[in-house]
Amino acid sequence: MDEIDGLENAVQRREKAEIARETASVSSTAQKSIGIPFPGPYTFRDLLHDLSQTKDGLQTGYPSLDEIIEIPQAAITLIAGRPSHGKTITKLNLLLQMVRRYEGMNFYFFSYEESKSQILLKLLNILAADVIDEHHNLSNIEGYLRGKHAGKHKSEKHKIEQASNVLQALTESGRLVVSDHPYFVDDLSGVIAKLKERDGDKMGAVFIDYIQKVKIKHKYPSRQLELQKISESILETALSSKVAIVLGAQLGRGTGKKEVLQLANLREAGDLENDAAVVIGIWNQAKEDADSKDEKLKGRKVDLELMVLKNRKGVSNQSVLLEFDRPLSTLNEKSKLNSKRYPYYD
């Protein structure tokens, strides 16, 4: 019986091997005939190889936020909020935190709303971390740089000069690149791909501010369909170039935080919420309260809530409360306000 069983097993093994050879032959023939890749076995060994080639996600530099999420490679992280709630400021703070944390990497900021000079001024304001005028800090820094306020207090001048030197070094070295060129999405994808090809492992993250301002060359029946194609193109770029893309988006209107901070409330949504691996919603209650009373926002420091609306690799529907220092445009940990996180050069 043992000999018979052994012969049967041998026959079965030969039959399976023959079937496998025939399948491989058919696959090869089909692939040649249709001109596209034909699906083959994806083994556990293949999985281990792919995982060994996968880079870790990027940390935000905010411990409370890093406990919940990471900025994933080869994926889109969406920063979404109502107008003037702090989308751009959040991205600029994340940008500087990452530049500081990952010293060997290059980071890119593509602005579709503000000029690159205004973006650099805001970055300088964050880096200097000094209140010159609580209500007009940015314009005072701009005036100083233009020579209109050269007689400022020595300590103020010192901090601005230090921050200017840091910003010059970052921009001159190419570690921090700001662009305001209005690329069409196809051209933007091509530029990102070339940057990745040039930088290789030195490529940090790409920030785009913001998707509703990005244009597409072809005409579509609706803006929603345009955004679907734009989002699809940016996702393909993230996947093919294996780069982390942090993308700004605007949330639609609603009554209260619960109604506004929803994935379905992404303005002219398209497929944004589906394409993103991580979605962070921003809520500025002080701004909402001021708008409801038709008043200007008062107070130097306000709370900015970052709600994780989607997180493919972890928990969602958790929020982090950061303190927004309005004159300085800085975001700081609420629990660590006494520790000196800024200026960058300390």
C-alpha positions, 0 to 999 in steps of 0.5 A: 500500500505504501508503494502504491500511495507513493506512486500516486503522490508522484503522479499527482506531483507530476500532473501539478507541475505540468499544469503549472508549466502550461499555465505559465506558458498560457500566461506568457502567450496571453501577455504577449498577445494583449501587451499588458502584464498578466497576473502571476503568483504573489508569494509571501516571500514577495511580500517580505521583499516589498516590505523591506523596500518600504520606507517608514512614514514621516513623523509630524514633530508633534508628539500628541499627533505622532501617537495617532498618525504618521505621514505615509510614504507613497500616499496622500495625507489630506489637511482639510478645513474651512476658509481661514481656519488654519489650513496653510499655517498647519501645513507650514508648521508641519513643513518646518517640523519635518525639515528640522527632524529630517536633516538629510531630506528635501521638502517641497511646498507648491502654493496655488493660493499665495506668492512664494514671497508671502510663503517665505515671509510666513516661514520667517515669522514662524522661525523668528518666533518673536512678537514685534506687533501683536496685530501686525507682526508679519507686515512689521517683519516685511517692513524690516526686511525692506529697510523701513524699520531698521531701527528696531530693538536690538533683540528683535533685529537679532532674532529676525537676522538669525531666522533669516540666516536659517531660512537662507541656508535651507532655501539655498541648499535646496532642502526647502523649496517653495514654488508658486508656479501654477502648474497644471496637474499633469505638469505638477506630476511630471515635476514631482516625478523628476524631483524624486528621480533626482533626490532619491532617498533624500526626497522628504515630502511634497506639500500642495496648497491646495487641491481646489486651486489646481487646474487640469488641461482637459475640460470636464462636465463638472468641477467635481469630475475635474477634481476626481481626475486631479486627485487621481493624478496626484495619487498616481504620482504618490504611488509611482514616485513613492513620495509622501504628498500632503495636500490641502483641501477646503471643507464645505459649510455646516452648522457646528463642528460635528457637521463640518468635520466629515469626510463627505463634506470635502468641498466639491468632494470628487474622490478626495476622501477615497484617495487619501490614506490620512485625512486631518480635519482642522477646527478653529472654534474661536474663528467660528464664534467670531464669524457667528457674531460678525466680529473679528477674531480676538485674542493672541492665542487660540486652540486649533483642533486637529481631528483625524477623520481617516487613518488607514493604518491606525485609529481615526476619529481622535483629535489633538488640541494645539495652541495657535499663536496668531502673531507668530503663526506657530502651532505648539503642543498644549501640554508642552507650552513651557518647553521651547519648540521654536525658534528652529535654530535653538 
